[in-house]
């Protein structure tokens, strides 16, 4: 039963290189270990909880070519836990070892404008947007985009960092200063019923499977909870899957990715509207519940894809609500000596971070319940 | 909501010491990491797959007091993955750091005679047995025990090692020589319908919870499959739980343990007979399916207990069959490039062992299906 997938598959004992030492790298390493792989985590020196669960690690800057060379020689494939890896680092590695998902994926998704252009080119709906490089650009575009709207840096933003809302009467120069006067995107606010995400995987042969769609709630631009199943129509869910397939195919993606989506259900028999907010070219916080509620987690699914193994059926056996534990919750959890651990059907995941700063993701907890339908 | 349990609970970031670097130590370390603990694995130099997923490890003999002292200073609690730790090692550690389950537990369960005597003292049924130290002892006891019967070394046996069957006509001196002429136990063969095990946990306050009971099938004295739920009556299942409670209470046990049991259902309205085969004072191969079929795995449950955290509800969301992957299967898995990974709802766990010797446990796979009742 040899397939193309199998021919490309890494054998047990192969070494998976992971760029980034945070909680996503840690959970990827834990999943890789369960599949019999050895992990080598590469990250700049600092608080790197992924180091604690990996057979080998390198603490070095992403610009250190000697360290990167040794890393490339040691590993069979490279993947990454976050999208803001410097271009030069990936360019250096990709000449020496397979990098999955590919370098093109990052080039596109690191830039909000190229990401949205790519989406539009493939028939994926997005909120109105404009590239702006100056206060003058903002002045020229803001009437078309409308207020309130959002001004975001094109690159390196996450969890609400590098963005500001422009409301009626706000001074545009001040708003541009707020985001550091960097190349930016101006995005219209779209009215929507729900924020959801689709977390899916594409294997080396182009097969795509998706987990059930969670409904996400943010607080202060940081994900607070993901609840699955989302309260959306079959039509909206199908549209989300179409979007995932279009984007992953266009990017020739290999691995797990998430697409954050705005859903407005159609009133009076109209079709629902599903617009792309952004692509995360990696495992995603809104997919953490898969560890406890599915036969395969997003982390194992990603490792399977990058190792060239067949994807697993992402069957969901339970309903779930995932709660992020941020700095203050983490400290509270510690002080209470495990109150969360006393709650029924609450699956706890802590990241082993040394310091619990305000708002820092310290762990998550997924509460399971019997699947209703 | 402070309880006694909570007062004793280790905080995230605490260090769990694990004696033994095999697959059980590895899966304990993976579970401890998910709870935010740091692991330090101690094992003699060799193929220690647990080292690959632990923040720290010590490769040293169990007799190396300098290494043990450094280990004791580094960790907040010590647990172990297997019961054949030398007494002197544990005696050294227990003066310096909490050891869970305790030292008494090992003293009793390392010796098949004291284990069975303890069981009998607490009203737990066992097959007829006799302590035998010589061929003469065997001659004196064998008529009462009956043939065929089993001769096992009192200590250090596992997976069929250190045991032999005595059949009609067998030469007793040869049988005794087969097991190395060591202090031994002679056990009667009991007719039974099924081999099952109960995998349960006791916390520091004495609370005991058990996973659903699996039905086990052995091949060449090595566990081949565990299937849950077992095809046994409610009465037999209740008796198994009674046995688990009696034994864990008598041993003042803290952590996960397994009791292997022989079940004969009562014919014509009689009560079923449930006899203890042996106690495993640790996580057990017949509990591996809990990783995939329950809200909490036996590994996390054990870490919770030894860390003083509340036990989790061992709810089972799916039916399951666990298949051990032995040396030859492991090699086959590798050769086929992941055929197992193509099977639906098959959750794969490989142990990252360097060498796949015949009969060596290389991994396991748990196939899940919808829970029937």
Interface residues (C-beta under 8 A of the other chain):
Chain A: X1 X2 X5 X6 X7 X9 X11 X12 X13 X26 X29 X30 X33 X34 X35 X36 X37 X38 X39 X51 X52 X53 X54 X55 X292 X295 X296 X304 X309 X310 X312 X313 X315 X317 X318 X330 X333 X334 X336 X337 X338 X339 X341 X342 X344 X345 X346 X347 X348 X349 X350 X351 X352 X354 X363 X368
Chain B: X1 X2 X3 X5 X6 X7 X9 X11 X12 X13 X26 X29 X30 X33 X34 X35 X36 X37 X38 X39 X51 X52 X53 X54 X55 X292 X295 X296 X304 X309 X310 X312 X313 X315 X317 X318 X330 X333 X334 X336 X337 X338 X339 X341 X342 X344 X345 X346 X347 X348 X349 X350 X351 X352 X354 X363 X368
